[in-house]
């Protein structure tokens, strides 16, 4: 599929489509983030949590980039990749202090 066809398909996504399946971020939420000034996938990530799930943006980064390109007019080559972050899990202070015997 050529970029033009891909871009057209993404522009037609319904608002309730989950672009980021891991964090359940919809196309409407991505569009809102771009409308309020997000011009990179990292901007969208900070505003919506898209790309923060288990896949770390493997499935949604390209879609988000094309949505930014389509809506904000940012050249696709100027939209960098999403910054990778290892998934984190909350732990109790007792575990952190080493006093939890679990």
C-alpha positions as protocol buffer text, in pm:
chain_id: "A"
residue {
  index: 1
  type: UNK
  ca { x: 0 y: 0 z: 0 }
}
residue {
  index: 2
  type: UNK
  ca { x: 143 y: 337 z: -100 }
}
residue {
  index: 3
  type: UNK
  ca { x: 171 y: 617 z: 157 }
}
residue {
  index: 4
  type: UNK
  ca { x: -109 y: 810 z: -14 }
}
residue {
  index: 5
  type: UNK
  ca { x: -347 y: 513 z: 20 }
}
residue {
  index: 6
  type: UNK
  ca { x: -234 y: 455 z: 378 }
}
residue {
  index: 7
  type: UNK
  ca { x: -278 y: 823 z: 464 }
}
residue {
  index: 8
  type: UNK
  ca { x: -627 y: 825 z: 317 }
}
residue {
  index: 9
  type: UNK
  ca { x: -721 y: 513 z: 513 }
}
residue {
  index: 10
  type: UNK
  ca { x: -600 y: 666 z: 840 }
}
residue {
  index: 11
  type: UNK
  ca { x: -777 y: 995 z: 773 }
}
residue {
  index: 12
  type: UNK
  ca { x: -1099 y: 793 z: 746 }
}
residue {
  index: 13
  type: UNK
  ca { x: -1058 y: 610 z: 1080 }
}
residue {
  index: 14
  type: UNK
  ca { x: -1367 y: 637 z: 1295 }
}
residue {
  index: 15
  type: UNK
  ca { x: -1316 y: 830 z: 1618 }
}
residue {
  index: 16
  type: UNK
  ca { x: -1382 y: 521 z: 1832 }
}
residue {
  index: 17
  type: UNK
  ca { x: -1112 y: 304 z: 1667 }
}
residue {
  index: 18
  type: UNK
  ca { x: -834 y: 207 z: 1908 }
}
residue {
  index: 19
  type: UNK
  ca { x: -511 y: 323 z: 1747 }
}
residue {
  index: 20
  type: UNK
  ca { x: -312 y: 209 z: 2052 }
}
residue {
  index: 21
  type: UNK
  ca { x: -465 y: -122 z: 2150 }
}
residue {
  index: 22
  type: UNK
  ca { x: -248 y: -168 z: 2460 }
}
residue {
  index: 23
  type: UNK
  ca { x: -358 y: 158 z: 2623 }
}
residue {
  index: 24
  type: UNK
  ca { x: -696 y: 178 z: 2443 }
}
residue {
  index: 25
  type: UNK
  ca { x: -622 y: 522 z: 2295 }
}
residue {
  index: 26
  type: UNK
  ca { x: -872 y: 611 z: 2024 }
}
residue {
  index: 27
  type: UNK
  ca { x: -829 y: 796 z: 1698 }
}
residue {
  index: 28
  type: UNK
  ca { x: -1034 y: 1081 z: 1849 }
}
residue {
  index: 29
  type: UNK
  ca { x: -787 y: 1115 z: 2138 }
}
residue {
  index: 30
  type: UNK
  ca { x: -493 y: 1124 z: 1895 }
}
residue {
  index: 31
  type: UNK
  ca { x: -668 y: 1385 z: 1680 }
}
residue {
  index: 32
  type: UNK
  ca { x: -739 y: 1595 z: 1991 }
}
residue {
  index: 33
  type: UNK
  ca { x: -372 y: 1575 z: 2096 }
}
residue {
  index: 34
  type: UNK
  ca { x: -262 y: 1691 z: 1750 }
}
residue {
  index: 35
  type: UNK
  ca { x: -527 y: 1966 z: 1748 }
}
residue {
  index: 36
  type: UNK
  ca { x: -389 y: 2098 z: 2077 }
}
residue {
  index: 37
  type: UNK
  ca { x: -31 y: 2113 z: 1954 }
}
residue {
  index: 38
  type: UNK
  ca { x: 126 y: 1766 z: 1944 }
}
residue {
  index: 39
  type: UNK
  ca { x: 367 y: 1751 z: 1647 }
}
residue {
  index: 40
  type: UNK
  ca { x: 559 y: 1432 z: 1725 }
}
residue {
  index: 41
  type: UNK
  ca { x: 475 y: 1080 z: 1837 }
}
residue {
  index: 42
  type: UNK
  ca { x: 640 y: 1159 z: 2171 }
}
residue {
  index: 43
  type: UNK
  ca { x: 409 y: 1461 z: 2214 }
}
residue {
  index: 44
  type: UNK
  ca { x: 110 y: 1235 z: 2148 }
}
residue {
  index: 45
  type: UNK
  ca { x: 252 y: 975 z: 2386 }
}
residue {
  index: 46
  type: UNK
  ca { x: 280 y: 1230 z: 2669 }
}
residue {
  index: 47
  type: UNK
  ca { x: -73 y: 1358 z: 2613 }
}
residue {
  index: 48
  type: UNK
  ca { x: -256 y: 1027 z: 2561 }
}
residue {
  index: 49
  type: UNK
  ca { x: -43 y: 731 z: 2686 }
}
residue {
  index: 50
  type: UNK
  ca { x: -38 y: 590 z: 2331 }
}
residue {
  index: 51
  type: UNK
  ca { x: 269 y: 371 z: 2299 }
}
residue {
  index: 52
  type: UNK
  ca { x: 313 y: 316 z: 2673 }
}
residue {
  index: 53
  type: UNK
  ca { x: 163 y: -32 z: 2680 }
}
residue {
  index: 54
  type: UNK
  ca { x: 319 y: -375 z: 2656 }
}
residue {
  index: 55
  type: UNK
  ca { x: 418 y: -338 z: 2289 }
}
residue {
  index: 56
  type: UNK
  ca { x: 591 y: -3 z: 2356 }
}
residue {
  index: 57
  type: UNK
  ca { x: 447 y: 151 z: 2038 }
}
residue {
  index: 58
  type: UNK
  ca { x: 540 y: -124 z: 1793 }
}
residue {
  index: 59
  type: UNK
  ca { x: 188 y: -136 z: 1654 }
}
residue {
  index: 60
  type: UNK
  ca { x: 75 y: 226 z: 1684 }
}
residue {
  index: 61
  type: UNK
  ca { x: 378 y: 447 z: 1613 }
}
residue {
  index: 62
  type: UNK
  ca { x: 344 y: 445 z: 1234 }
}
residue {
  index: 63
  type: UNK
  ca { x: -29 y: 515 z: 1254 }
}
residue {
  index: 64
  type: UNK
  ca { x: 25 y: 805 z: 1495 }
}
residue {
  index: 65
  type: UNK
  ca { x: 298 y: 948 z: 1270 }
}
residue {
  index: 66
  type: UNK
  ca { x: 73 y: 939 z: 965 }
}
residue {
  index: 67
  type: UNK
  ca { x: -213 y: 1095 z: 1162 }
}
residue {
  index: 68
  type: UNK
  ca { x: 18 y: 1381 z: 1267 }
}
residue {
  index: 69
  type: UNK
  ca { x: 133 y: 1422 z: 906 }
}
residue {
  index: 70
  type: UNK
  ca { x: -225 y: 1426 z: 778 }
}
residue {
  index: 71
  type: UNK
  ca { x: -370 y: 1660 z: 1039 }
}
residue {
  index: 72
  type: UNK
  ca { x: -83 y: 1896 z: 1122 }
}
residue {
  index: 73
  type: UNK
  ca { x: 101 y: 1889 z: 791 }
}
residue {
  index: 74
  type: UNK
  ca { x: 433 y: 1788 z: 949 }
}
residue {
  index: 75
  type: UNK
  ca { x: 649 y: 1618 z: 682 }
}
residue {
  index: 76
  type: UNK
  ca { x: 656 y: 1245 z: 754 }
}
residue {
  index: 77
  type: UNK
  ca { x: 1037 y: 1241 z: 742 }
}
residue {
  index: 78
  type: UNK
  ca { x: 1045 y: 1500 z: 1025 }
}
residue {
  index: 79
  type: UNK
  ca { x: 839 y: 1282 z: 1260 }
}
residue {
  index: 80
  type: UNK
  ca { x: 1091 y: 1081 z: 1458 }
}
residue {
  index: 81
  type: UNK
  ca { x: 1039 y: 746 z: 1625 }
}
residue {
  index: 82
  type: UNK
  ca { x: 884 y: 709 z: 1969 }
}
residue {
  index: 83
  type: UNK
  ca { x: 1128 y: 711 z: 2259 }
}
residue {
  index: 84
  type: UNK
  ca { x: 1145 y: 363 z: 2408 }
}
residue {
  index: 85
  type: UNK
  ca { x: 1087 y: 323 z: 2778 }
}
residue {
  index: 86
  type: UNK
  ca { x: 1096 y: -6 z: 2967 }
}
residue {
  index: 87
  type: UNK
  ca { x: 759 y: -99 z: 3118 }
}
residue {
  index: 88
  type: UNK
  ca { x: 747 y: -30 z: 3490 }
}
residue {
  index: 89
  type: UNK
  ca { x: 540 y: -188 z: 3763 }
}
residue {
  index: 90
  type: UNK
  ca { x: 437 y: -26 z: 4089 }
}
residue {
  index: 91
  type: UNK
  ca { x: 588 y: -176 z: 4403 }
}
residue {
  index: 92
  type: UNK
  ca { x: 523 y: -107 z: 4768 }
}
residue {
  index: 93
  type: UNK
  ca { x: 766 y: 86 z: 4985 }
}
residue {
  index: 94
  type: UNK
  ca { x: 807 y: -226 z: 5200 }
}
residue {
  index: 95
  type: UNK
  ca { x: 935 y: -420 z: 4899 }
}
residue {
  index: 96
  type: UNK
  ca { x: 1162 y: -132 z: 4803 }
}
residue {
  index: 97
  type: UNK
  ca { x: 1301 y: -112 z: 5156 }
}
residue {
  index: 98
  type: UNK
  ca { x: 1350 y: -489 z: 5168 }
}
residue {
  index: 99
  type: UNK
  ca { x: 1129 y: -536 z: 5471 }
}
residue {
  index: 100
  type: UNK
  ca { x: 843 y: -715 z: 5294 }
}
residue {
  index: 101
  type: UNK
  ca { x: 862 y: -1090 z: 5349 }
}
residue {
  index: 102
  type: UNK
  ca { x: 635 y: -1187 z: 5061 }
}
